[in-house]
Amino acid sequence: MSKRDPVLTPELIKILKIFIFSSLGLVLVFSFFNEYRANNTGQDGTFRINDSNRLYFLNVKAIQYDREIRRDAGMTLYRHAKRKQSDSIPTLDMVILLNASKEEAYIYLELKNADWPIELSVKSSGTSRILEFTNGNNLDHFAIVKKLKAFIDADAEFELLVHKKPIPLWSTELEKKAIKSVLEDYFRLLDLIN
């Protein structure tokens, strides 16, 4: 009988050690850069909500809202209960829309008793400006709300201009508190709270 050569020679063990440790090192290095991976799903994650934020909203915050279930759209609409409601005076409400099937949340500017496009007069820190908005899709409304959020956070004064006639908007403390609550809840749903 001939003696066989050992399979695990010292040279092979050195090569295996180099390969194993370099592989573990690469895995460790790449784990630090996990959030930079490519999104090849083809889906836009702008409006995506995670389960914990959705459950927090539904279990803690939703009690402050009037809820409307829209089975035709597969969405639930949440309007703050302390908002100004009128059958004749033009109002602009922020409505949170939850789409349970897509696990997404949208915000919509709901204009009542007036027509789009709208003009808002914003007075902040001694300056006044006119903002013009047209109705659009969920990205358009999200962009409008982000623009308005900076003014709302700065306690600006708003007027809705209907046929050049100014109508106070979000003027009382109750309305200001309600609109800030809607913004806070929506941006918390999207996990965009600072």
Backbone torsions as a table, in degrees:
resi	resn	phi	psi	omega
1	MET	NA	136.0	178.3
2	SER	-92.1	148.3	179.8
3	LYS	-81.7	131.9	-179.1
4	ARG	-82.7	152.1	175.2
5	ASP	-75.4	141.0	179.0
6	PRO	-66.3	141.0	-178.5
7	VAL	-73.7	-44.5	-178.6
8	LEU	-93.7	83.2	176.9
9	THR	-78.5	160.7	178.8
10	PRO	-58.3	-34.6	179.0
11	GLU	-68.0	-40.1	178.6
12	LEU	-66.9	-38.2	177.9
13	ILE	-64.0	-40.4	177.3
14	LYS	-62.4	-43.3	180.0
15	ILE	-64.6	-42.7	178.2
16	LEU	-63.2	-40.6	178.3
17	LYS	-62.0	-45.0	179.1
18	ILE	-61.0	-45.9	-179.4
19	PHE	-64.1	-46.2	-177.8
20	ILE	-64.7	-47.5	-178.1
21	PHE	-69.1	-35.7	176.9
22	SER	-69.1	-37.1	177.0
23	SER	-64.7	-45.4	177.5
24	LEU	-62.9	-38.8	177.4
25	GLY	-62.9	-43.4	178.5
26	LEU	-64.2	-42.2	178.2
27	VAL	-61.1	-43.3	179.6
28	LEU	-64.3	-44.5	179.7
29	VAL	-63.8	-45.0	-178.6
30	PHE	-69.0	-25.6	178.4
31	SER	-67.5	-26.2	177.0
32	PHE	-73.6	-21.9	-176.8
33	PHE	-109.4	28.7	-176.0
34	ASN	-64.6	-34.8	-177.0
35	GLU	-74.2	-8.8	-179.7
36	TYR	-94.3	9.2	-177.8
37	ARG	-71.6	157.3	-176.8
38	ALA	-71.6	144.7	175.0
39	ASN	-99.1	99.0	-177.6
40	ASN	-101.0	14.0	-177.4
41	THR	-78.5	-22.0	-177.1
42	GLY	79.2	7.3	-179.9
43	GLN	-104.5	144.4	177.3
44	ASP	-87.7	123.7	-177.9
45	GLY	-92.8	12.2	-176.8
46	THR	-59.2	-42.2	-173.8
47	PHE	-104.0	8.0	-177.4
48	ARG	-68.8	134.9	176.8
49	ILE	-119.3	146.6	177.6
50	ASN	-93.8	166.7	-173.7
51	ASP	-63.2	-40.0	-176.7
52	SER	-65.7	-41.2	178.8
53	ASN	-67.8	-39.2	178.8
54	ARG	-65.0	-44.6	179.9
55	LEU	-65.9	-37.7	176.7
56	TYR	-61.4	-45.3	179.9
57	PHE	-63.0	-48.7	-176.2
58	LEU	-66.9	-36.6	-175.5
59	ASN	-89.4	-26.3	-175.4
60	VAL	-113.0	-48.0	-171.3
61	LYS	-91.3	-27.6	-173.4
62	ALA	-63.8	-17.6	179.3
63	ILE	-66.4	-20.9	179.1
64	GLN	-84.2	1.0	-172.7
65	TYR	-119.6	149.9	167.4
66	ASP	-85.4	130.7	-173.9
67	ARG	-107.4	136.6	174.8
68	GLU	-129.4	120.3	179.7
69	ILE	-91.6	122.6	178.3
70	ARG	-109.0	91.7	-177.3
71	ARG	-66.1	-31.9	-179.8
72	ASP	-64.0	-33.3	179.9
73	ALA	-98.8	-10.7	-178.1
74	GLY	71.0	29.9	-176.8
75	MET	-130.9	159.6	172.6
76	THR	-117.4	129.0	-179.0
77	LEU	-100.8	136.2	179.3
78	TYR	-121.7	117.0	176.3
79	ARG	-113.0	132.6	-177.4
80	HIS	-61.9	135.1	-175.8
81	ALA	-69.0	-23.1	-177.1
82	LYS	-93.9	11.4	180.0
83	ARG	-71.8	161.0	177.0
84	LYS	-77.7	128.0	180.0
85	GLN	-121.2	132.7	-179.8
86	SER	-150.4	147.3	177.1
87	ASP	-91.7	-11.1	-177.1
88	SER	-127.2	-33.2	-177.6
89	ILE	-82.9	132.5	177.7
90	PRO	-62.0	135.4	178.4
91	THR	-133.6	157.6	177.1
92	LEU	-130.8	112.3	-178.0
93	ASP	-110.7	149.7	171.6
94	MET	-99.2	124.7	-176.8
95	VAL	-116.8	130.4	175.6
96	ILE	-92.0	127.9	178.3
97	LEU	-112.6	123.7	175.9
98	LEU	-105.4	124.6	176.2
99	ASN	-105.9	99.5	-174.6
100	ALA	-67.0	-34.3	-177.1
101	SER	-69.8	-34.2	179.1
102	LYS	-96.3	-7.1	-175.7
103	GLU	55.5	50.3	179.9
104	GLU	-130.5	156.4	176.9
105	ALA	-129.3	135.1	179.9
106	TYR	-121.8	161.6	172.8
107	ILE	-123.9	140.2	-175.4
108	TYR	-132.2	135.0	173.6
109	LEU	-89.5	111.9	-176.3
110	GLU	-98.9	112.2	-179.6
111	LEU	-96.1	127.1	178.6
112	LYS	-121.2	143.8	176.6
113	ASN	63.2	27.7	175.7
114	ALA	-158.9	174.2	-178.2
115	ASP	-119.7	151.1	173.1
116	TRP	-76.3	155.1	-7.5
117	PRO	-71.3	160.6	-178.9
118	ILE	-118.3	158.2	173.4
119	GLU	-123.6	132.9	176.0
120	LEU	-116.0	131.5	172.1
121	SER	-94.2	124.2	-177.8
122	VAL	-118.2	123.0	177.1
123	LYS	-113.7	116.9	-177.9
124	SER	-143.5	130.4	178.0
125	SER	45.5	49.9	174.8
126	GLY	81.2	-5.3	178.8
127	THR	-111.6	154.3	179.7
128	SER	-128.2	140.8	177.7
129	ARG	-146.0	158.6	177.9
130	ILE	-109.9	126.9	176.1
131	LEU	-110.5	131.7	179.8
132	GLU	-111.0	133.7	-179.6
133	PHE	-131.9	141.8	172.2
134	THR	-113.9	156.3	177.9
135	ASN	-69.8	148.7	-178.5
136	GLY	-161.3	-155.2	-178.8
137	ASN	-89.9	-172.7	-175.5
138	ASN	-64.3	-32.8	177.0
139	LEU	-68.4	-37.7	178.0
140	ASP	-64.7	-44.4	-180.0
141	HIS	-67.1	-37.1	177.4
142	PHE	-63.1	-41.6	178.2
143	ALA	-65.0	-40.9	178.1
144	ILE	-62.5	-45.7	-177.5
145	VAL	-64.8	-39.3	177.5
146	LYS	-63.2	-37.4	178.2
147	LYS	-67.5	-42.1	-179.5
148	LEU	-71.0	-29.4	-176.5
149	LYS	-58.6	-40.4	179.4
150	ALA	-61.8	-40.1	178.9
151	PHE	-71.8	-38.9	179.9
152	ILE	-65.7	-41.7	178.1
153	ASP	-64.0	-28.7	179.1
154	ALA	-88.4	10.8	-179.7
155	ASP	54.4	44.8	176.9
156	ALA	-72.5	161.2	176.0
157	GLU	-99.5	135.0	-177.0
158	PHE	-118.5	143.8	171.4
159	GLU	-136.0	135.0	175.5
160	LEU	-90.1	122.6	-178.8
161	LEU	-95.6	110.7	178.6
162	VAL	-114.2	112.1	-175.0
163	HIS	53.9	44.4	178.5
164	LYS	66.6	6.9	177.9
165	LYS	-96.5	121.3	-178.1
166	PRO	-77.1	132.8	176.7
167	ILE	-124.7	122.2	-178.7
168	PRO	-57.3	138.3	-177.8
169	LEU	-130.1	130.9	179.9
170	TRP	50.9	48.9	-172.2
171	SER	-93.8	-30.5	-178.9
172	THR	-84.7	161.2	179.8
173	GLU	-61.7	-36.8	179.3
174	LEU	-64.2	-42.5	178.5
175	GLU	-67.5	-40.3	178.8
176	LYS	-63.4	-42.3	179.4
177	LYS	-64.7	-40.3	179.8
178	ALA	-64.7	-44.3	-177.2
179	ILE	-69.1	-36.6	176.7
180	LYS	-66.9	-36.7	178.1
181	SER	-65.0	-41.7	178.2
182	VAL	-61.8	-45.7	-179.7
183	LEU	-63.3	-44.7	179.6
184	GLU	-61.4	-45.1	-179.2
185	ASP	-65.7	-40.1	-179.3
186	TYR	-67.1	-47.2	-178.9
187	PHE	-69.2	-25.3	173.5
188	ARG	-70.7	-38.2	176.1
189	LEU	-58.5	-40.7	-179.4
190	LEU	-83.9	-0.7	-178.9
191	ASP	62.8	40.3	178.6
192	LEU	-111.8	16.9	179.0
193	ILE	-75.5	135.9	178.1
194	ASN	-77.4	NA	NA
